[in-house]
């Protein structure tokens, strides 16, 4: 089973990976870049400019809950009851 990297806000899939470690590395690389850009924007006085998206990753089976529009607390309960 693989892992899906997706946007935290809308749930749009970014990419599918076979290994969890590679998916987590991509998420970390993206989110650290966003944090660094936000720090630079704060220093330049552009604090309200926010076009970057935070990414999350989960297994392909758990991504079904994301597609159904569940947010984090109810998705965890759904995953617990499912499996």
C-alpha positions in Angstrom: 0.0 0.0 0.0 1.3 3.5 -0.8 1.0 6.9 0.7 -0.6 10.1 -0.5 0.7 13.6 0.0 -2.1 16.2 -0.1 -2.9 19.8 0.7 -4.1 20.3 4.3 -6.7 23.0 3.4 -8.5 21.4 0.5 -7.5 17.8 0.5 -6.2 17.9 -3.1 -3.7 15.1 -3.8 -0.2 16.2 -4.7 1.5 12.9 -5.3 1.5 9.2 -4.5 4.5 7.5 -3.0 5.2 3.8 -2.4 7.2 4.4 0.8 6.1 6.3 3.9 9.6 7.8 4.5 9.7 9.4 1.1 6.2 10.9 1.5 7.1 12.3 4.9 10.3 13.8 3.6 8.5 15.6 0.8 6.0 17.0 3.3 8.7 18.1 5.7 10.7 19.8 2.8 7.6 21.7 1.6 6.4 22.8 5.1 9.9 24.0 6.1 10.1 26.0 3.0 6.8 27.7 3.8 8.0 28.5 7.3 11.2 30.0 6.0 9.3 32.1 3.4 6.8 33.3 6.1 9.7 34.5 8.3 11.2 36.4 5.4 7.8 38.0 4.6 7.4 39.0 8.3 10.8 40.7 8.1 9.8 42.5 4.9 6.4 43.5 6.2 4.3 41.3 4.0 2.8 39.2 6.8 -0.7 38.9 5.2 0.6 37.5 1.9 -0.2 33.7 2.2 -0.3 31.7 -1.0 1.6 28.6 0.3 -0.2 25.4 1.2 0.8 23.1 4.0 1.0 19.5 3.0 0.1 16.3 5.0 0.5 12.7 4.2 -1.4 9.5 5.0 -1.8 6.0 3.7 -3.9 5.5 0.6 -6.6 3.8 2.6 -6.8 6.7 5.0 -7.0 9.2 2.2 -10.5 8.0 1.5 -11.6 9.9 4.7 -10.0 13.0 3.3 -11.9 12.6 0.0 -15.2 12.3 2.0 -14.5 15.7 3.5 -13.8 14.6 7.0 -11.7 16.8 9.2 -9.0 15.5 11.6 -11.1 14.5 14.7 -13.8 12.7 12.9 -11.4 11.1 10.4 -9.4 9.6 13.3 -12.6 8.1 14.7 -13.6 6.8 11.3 -10.2 5.2 10.8 -10.5 3.6 14.3 -13.9 2.1 13.6 -13.0 1.0 10.2 -10.0 -1.0 11.1 
